[in-house]
Every structure is written in structure tokens, then in C-alpha cells.
Amino acid sequence: MQNILHIYLIITLFAILSLSCEDNRRSPIPDYPVHLELDLLGEYNTFKGSVGECLTFTTPRLATDRLGFGGILVCTNLFGEYCAFDLACPYEVEREVRVRPENLVAVCSKCGSQFDLGNTAMGIPAKGPAKDPLKKYKTQETGGKLVIFR
């Protein structure tokens, strides 16, 4: 009986720990379609393999581009990993109030909140009134293209 209790406790503890690792917080930025492809072998070849570089997209380049709520910020962190975020500030939650990248920090043009882009690639607030991170989008490199999607 004691072994069954131990097994039950271990399973319960494992379930609690695995659920606590997920970020269940909903972003205040509304869900909008996101799809952007960057040609890393052509137009954006200097972005491939870069460290600490950022690109912003506020108007579609192609008919297939979907740029989220406020536009898309794509960057490489200090480890060269690709990350992408919505440009809209999660404190202001307005399409036209966007963050701008400055030395691996995204700064809100209205409230002055600053979000880390370089260390964690999570867009977490570092300064200012914002409590929520930037809305993060998925990135995948395949066949010489970087695809950003939700």
C-alpha cells in the first residue's frame, strides 16, 4: 500500500511540475493571422547567421504575408537564435503603438516600456509599466527560408 502511495505522489508531483512549465498566460494582444517568409539565401542573406540583428515588417510585401496585430519584429538574439514578436506594445494594446528595436531591446514609442530581445528571446519586460511580454510568434528555418507563423 505504501508503494502505491509513493507512486501516486510521484505521478502527481510530475504532473504539477510539467504543467507549471507551460506559459498559460494569454497575451493582451489579440490573435491575428501570422505568416511571413524571409529568403535567407537571397534578399535576407545578411540576416542568416547574424547575432543581435532585428528586422521590422509593418506592411505586407507579398499577397501571402500576414503580419499579426501591429506588425512583426524578427531578430536574432545573442546566441544567433531566430525569434519573432508582434510589434504592438502589450501595455498599450493599440495597432499603431509599436515597439522599435534598439540594441536588442524593444522600446515602446508611447509608454516607454522596454522588452529584452537579446538574452532570453522571450520579449520579457525589463523596464516601464508593461507587465506582459511581447506576443511571441513561432519561427522555423527550412530550405533557406525563415518562416514566421502563429
N, C-alpha and C positions, 0 to 999 in steps of 0.2 A: 504494500500500500504506500509506503514511504517513497519507493522508487517512482511510482505513478505520480505522486505529488511533485517530486523533483522534476520529472519530465514535463508536467503541466506548467510548472513555474518557469522553466527554461523556454518552453514554446511561447508562453505569454510574454516573457521579457523580450524574446527575439521579435515578436510581432510588434510590440510597442516601440522598440528601437528602430525597426525598419520603417515604420510609419512616421516616426519623428524625423527621419532624414529627408522626407519629401517636403517641398515648399508648397503648402496648400493655400497660401495667401493669394487672393485674387488681386490682380493689378487694377488700379483705378482707371487705367487706360482701356477704353473699350476694345473688344476684339474686332478687327477689320482684316480683310484678306491680305496676305503677305506672300509675295513670290518675286524674287529678284535673282537674276543670274548674271554673274560677272565673269567675263572671259579672262582667266588668269594667264593665258598663253598669248593673248592679243592685247586688247585695249587696256587691260588692267595688269599687265605683266610685271610692273614695278611693285604692285601690291603683294604679289606672291612672294612668300619668304620674308616679308618685311617684319619689322618689330616696332610697335608703337605708332603705326600709321592709321589714319582714320579717313573715311570717305562718307559723305552725306548725300542722300537722294531725297529730293522733295517733289520732283515731277517725274512722271514715267518717261523712260527713254524708248521703251518698246510697248506694243499693244498688250503683251503678256505681263508687264510689270504691275505688281500690286504692292503699294508702299505703306500699308498699315494705316494708323490713325494720323500721325503727324509727319510721316516720312521715316526713312531708315538711316541709321548710323551703323556703319560697318567698320570694324577696326581689328587690328592685331594687338594683342596685349604684350607684356614684357617677355612672354615665353613664345611669342610667334603664333599663338592660337587665334583663330578667327572667332570673332563674336559680333553679334548684331543686336541692335536695340531700336525701339521706337524713339523718334526724336522728340516726341511730346513729353513735357515735364509731368511726372506723376503727381506733383503737388498742385499744379495749375489746371491740369486736365483740359487744355484747350488746344485745338489742332494747330493754331498759328503760334502758340507759345512753345518754342523749341529750344532744346539744349544745343550747344555748339561745343565741339571738341577743342580742348586747349591742353596740350602736353599730357595726354592720357587721363584727362579729367573732362567730364561733360558738365558745362555750366549753363544753368537756366537763364535765359535772357530777361526774365521778369522777376522771379523771386530770389535769384542768386544761388539757389541750391547747387551743390557740386556732387558729382557722382564718379566713383572710381571706375576707370576703364582698364587700368594697367596691371593691377596685381591679381585680382580675383576673376576678372572678366564677367562679373555679375552685375555691374552697374549700381552698386550699393551707394546710398547717400553718405557723403563724407563731411559735408558742411551745409548749413542752411536749414530751412524749415521742413524740407521733404523728409518723410519717414519711410516711404516706399521706394524700392529700387526702380530703375528704368525697366520698362517692359522689354523682356528679352525674347529674341527670336532664335530659331534653330539655324545652324549653318552646316553645310555638308560640301566637301570638296570631292568632285567626281569628274573624271575625264577632262581635266584642265579648266573646269568651271567651278566657281564658288556659288552655291545655291543657298539663298536665304529664304526661309519659309516659317510658317506658324503651325 
